[in-house]
């Protein structure tokens, strides 16, 4: 299982920290947080899940924008969602279906 999260656009106030233009569709930051949570919790039930995300967005807008922070250490809503889901999984509080 390989899980990816959609990128969220960088805020206009941080535009100077990025180069180029987006080359894929983005989702609002809150939706990215929901996607991240909805990916981590089921992944906790899979023995061979691979979760691919960046901690900080790439400078290039054509690069990975699925980070937990925008450039310049400004946290996205996804950072809190990641933390909460990871803590839930670490506590063993994820209810897996069908024994998986």
N, C-alpha and C positions, 0 to 999 in steps of 0.2 A: 504494500500500500504506500503510495506516494501522495502527500497532501500539499497543495499549494493554496495560497491566499491571494485574493485580488489586490492590486495596488490601490492606494488612496492618493488623491492629488495633493501636492504640496500647497500650503496656504500662500496666498499672494505676498504676505509679509516676509516669507522666507525665500522668495523667488531668487534673490541674489545669491543664495547658497547652492543653486542648481544650474546646470547647463543644458542647452538643447530643448527639445520638446517631447512631450509624452508621445509614445508610439503605440499605446494600447488603451483600451477602455479602462477607466478607473471607477471605483465605488466610493461613496462618501466615507469618511473616517469611521463613523459609527457602524456602518455596514461591514467594513473591514474587521472591526472588533468582533462583531457577531460571527463572521465567517471563521475567524481564528478560534474562537471559543468552540464553535460547532465542529471544528476539525480536530482540536486537541482532545476533547473528551472521548470521542469514539476511537481515536488512535490509541488511547490508553488501554483499550481492549484488544488491540492487535499486537501479536508478538513480533511482527516484522515491519512495523510502520516506520516510514522515513518522513520527517517533517522538515520542509525546506523554507526558511525565511531568513531575512537579513535582520540584524539587530538595529542597524541604522540604514536609512535609504542611501542608495548610491548617489553620487553627485550628478551623474548623467541621468536625465529624465528618461532616456531610452533604456536605462539599466533597471535593476531591481528596485522597486518602490514599495516592497511589502514589509519594510522595516517596522520595528516597534517605536522608532523615533524618526522624526524628520531631521534633516541635516542641522547640526548645531545643538544637539541634545534637547530638543523639544519633544516631549513624549506625545505619542498618538494615543487615542482611546484604546487602540489595540494592545498597548503595554499593560494596562490594568486588566484587560480581558485575558491576556496571556498569563499573567501572574495568578489570577484567580483560578483559571482552568488548570494550570500546572500544580497549584496547591491542592486542588480537588483530586487530581490524578495521583499525586504523591501520597495523599492520605488514604488512597484506596477507596474513595467515596464515589467512584464512577460505577454505575450499575450496568454491567455488560449483559447483552442479550445472547441467548443460545450458547452460553459458555465461552464465548469469544471475547 
